[in-house]
Amino acid sequence: ATSWIYLAPGSISSVSPNIGLGGARITITGSLCGGGSAVASVTLVTLSAVVNDSSCSAAVVEAGYYGANQQGDVVVVANTGAITSLVNGFTYTSLGTISTVS
């Protein structure tokens, strides 16, 4: 007989910092694997982030280069394909400019 096991959904409890530029080091904490055993990938505002270090309770990633002010979802995909997300969990900021030097 085939049995079915309900797994509690994952959750993201914090994204720190939750605003930044491309290349920023971001720490995501929570219950990230949703029944899996490892983090397979992370996206910030639809851009892939480089996963530098991860476990099912925390992931340290490097933000991709977006180039504009934009807020969006943080999405963590586990090795099983389970998806954990935080709506509007990260905001990319654009580079500042220097207009005058005196």
Contacts in CASP RR format, 6 or more apart in sequence:
PFRMAT RR
TARGET T0000
AUTHOR 0000-0000-0000
METHOD contacts of the structure
MODEL  1
ATSWIYLAPGSISSVSPNIGLGGARITITGSLCGGGSAVASVTLVTLSAV
VNDSSCSAAVVEAGYYGANQQGDVVVVANTGAITSLVNGFTYTSLGTIST
VS
7 34 0 8 1.000
7 35 0 8 1.000
7 82 0 8 1.000
8 31 0 8 1.000
8 34 0 8 1.000
9 34 0 8 1.000
9 84 0 8 1.000
10 30 0 8 1.000
10 31 0 8 1.000
10 32 0 8 1.000
10 33 0 8 1.000
10 34 0 8 1.000
10 35 0 8 1.000
10 82 0 8 1.000
10 84 0 8 1.000
11 30 0 8 1.000
11 31 0 8 1.000
11 84 0 8 1.000
12 28 0 8 1.000
12 29 0 8 1.000
12 30 0 8 1.000
12 32 0 8 1.000
12 74 0 8 1.000
12 76 0 8 1.000
12 84 0 8 1.000
12 85 0 8 1.000
12 86 0 8 1.000
12 89 0 8 1.000
13 29 0 8 1.000
13 30 0 8 1.000
13 31 0 8 1.000
14 27 0 8 1.000
14 28 0 8 1.000
14 29 0 8 1.000
14 30 0 8 1.000
15 26 0 8 1.000
15 27 0 8 1.000
15 28 0 8 1.000
15 74 0 8 1.000
15 86 0 8 1.000
15 89 0 8 1.000
15 90 0 8 1.000
16 26 0 8 1.000
16 27 0 8 1.000
16 29 0 8 1.000
17 24 0 8 1.000
17 26 0 8 1.000
18 89 0 8 1.000
18 90 0 8 1.000
18 91 0 8 1.000
19 90 0 8 1.000
19 91 0 8 1.000
19 92 0 8 1.000
19 93 0 8 1.000
20 63 0 8 1.000
20 90 0 8 1.000
20 91 0 8 1.000
20 92 0 8 1.000
20 93 0 8 1.000
21 63 0 8 1.000
21 65 0 8 1.000
21 92 0 8 1.000
21 93 0 8 1.000
21 94 0 8 1.000
21 95 0 8 1.000
22 62 0 8 1.000
22 63 0 8 1.000
22 64 0 8 1.000
22 65 0 8 1.000
22 66 0 8 1.000
22 67 0 8 1.000
22 92 0 8 1.000
23 62 0 8 1.000
23 63 0 8 1.000
23 64 0 8 1.000
23 65 0 8 1.000
24 62 0 8 1.000
24 63 0 8 1.000
25 52 0 8 1.000
25 60 0 8 1.000
25 61 0 8 1.000
25 62 0 8 1.000
25 63 0 8 1.000
26 44 0 8 1.000
26 49 0 8 1.000
26 60 0 8 1.000
26 61 0 8 1.000
26 62 0 8 1.000
26 63 0 8 1.000
26 90 0 8 1.000
27 58 0 8 1.000
27 59 0 8 1.000
27 60 0 8 1.000
28 42 0 8 1.000
28 58 0 8 1.000
28 59 0 8 1.000
28 60 0 8 1.000
28 61 0 8 1.000
28 74 0 8 1.000
28 76 0 8 1.000
29 57 0 8 1.000
29 58 0 8 1.000
30 57 0 8 1.000
30 58 0 8 1.000
31 56 0 8 1.000
31 57 0 8 1.000
31 84 0 8 1.000
32 39 0 8 1.000
32 54 0 8 1.000
32 55 0 8 1.000
32 56 0 8 1.000
32 57 0 8 1.000
32 58 0 8 1.000
32 59 0 8 1.000
32 76 0 8 1.000
32 78 0 8 1.000
32 84 0 8 1.000
33 39 0 8 1.000
33 56 0 8 1.000
33 78 0 8 1.000
33 79 0 8 1.000
33 80 0 8 1.000
33 82 0 8 1.000
33 84 0 8 1.000
34 56 0 8 1.000
34 78 0 8 1.000
34 80 0 8 1.000
34 82 0 8 1.000
34 84 0 8 1.000
35 78 0 8 1.000
35 80 0 8 1.000
35 82 0 8 1.000
36 56 0 8 1.000
36 78 0 8 1.000
36 79 0 8 1.000
36 80 0 8 1.000
36 81 0 8 1.000
36 82 0 8 1.000
37 56 0 8 1.000
37 78 0 8 1.000
37 79 0 8 1.000
37 80 0 8 1.000
38 54 0 8 1.000
38 55 0 8 1.000
38 56 0 8 1.000
38 78 0 8 1.000
38 79 0 8 1.000
39 51 0 8 1.000
39 54 0 8 1.000
39 55 0 8 1.000
39 56 0 8 1.000
39 59 0 8 1.000
39 76 0 8 1.000
39 77 0 8 1.000
39 78 0 8 1.000
39 79 0 8 1.000
40 77 0 8 1.000
40 78 0 8 1.000
40 79 0 8 1.000
40 81 0 8 1.000
41 48 0 8 1.000
41 51 0 8 1.000
41 76 0 8 1.000
41 77 0 8 1.000
42 48 0 8 1.000
42 49 0 8 1.000
42 51 0 8 1.000
42 59 0 8 1.000
42 61 0 8 1.000
42 74 0 8 1.000
42 75 0 8 1.000
42 76 0 8 1.000
42 77 0 8 1.000
43 49 0 8 1.000
43 73 0 8 1.000
43 74 0 8 1.000
43 75 0 8 1.000
44 61 0 8 1.000
44 63 0 8 1.000
44 64 0 8 1.000
44 72 0 8 1.000
44 74 0 8 1.000
44 90 0 8 1.000
44 92 0 8 1.000
45 66 0 8 1.000
45 70 0 8 1.000
45 71 0 8 1.000
45 72 0 8 1.000
45 73 0 8 1.000
45 90 0 8 1.000
45 91 0 8 1.000
45 92 0 8 1.000
46 72 0 8 1.000
46 73 0 8 1.000
47 63 0 8 1.000
47 64 0 8 1.000
47 65 0 8 1.000
47 66 0 8 1.000
48 64 0 8 1.000
49 61 0 8 1.000
49 62 0 8 1.000
49 63 0 8 1.000
49 64 0 8 1.000
50 61 0 8 1.000
50 62 0 8 1.000
50 64 0 8 1.000
51 59 0 8 1.000
51 60 0 8 1.000
51 61 0 8 1.000
52 60 0 8 1.000
52 61 0 8 1.000
52 62 0 8 1.000
53 59 0 8 1.000
53 60 0 8 1.000
54 60 0 8 1.000
54 61 0 8 1.000
56 78 0 8 1.000
59 76 0 8 1.000
63 90 0 8 1.000
63 92 0 8 1.000
66 92 0 8 1.000
67 92 0 8 1.000
67 94 0 8 1.000
67 95 0 8 1.000
68 92 0 8 1.000
68 94 0 8 1.000
69 91 0 8 1.000
69 92 0 8 1.000
69 93 0 8 1.000
69 94 0 8 1.000
70 91 0 8 1.000
70 92 0 8 1.000
71 88 0 8 1.000
71 89 0 8 1.000
71 90 0 8 1.000
71 91 0 8 1.000
71 92 0 8 1.000
72 87 0 8 1.000
72 88 0 8 1.000
72 89 0 8 1.000
72 90 0 8 1.000
72 91 0 8 1.000
73 85 0 8 1.000
73 86 0 8 1.000
73 87 0 8 1.000
73 88 0 8 1.000
73 89 0 8 1.000
73 90 0 8 1.000
74 85 0 8 1.000
74 86 0 8 1.000
74 89 0 8 1.000
74 90 0 8 1.000
75 83 0 8 1.000
75 84 0 8 1.000
75 85 0 8 1.000
76 83 0 8 1.000
76 84 0 8 1.000
76 85 0 8 1.000
77 83 0 8 1.000
77 84 0 8 1.000
78 84 0 8 1.000
END
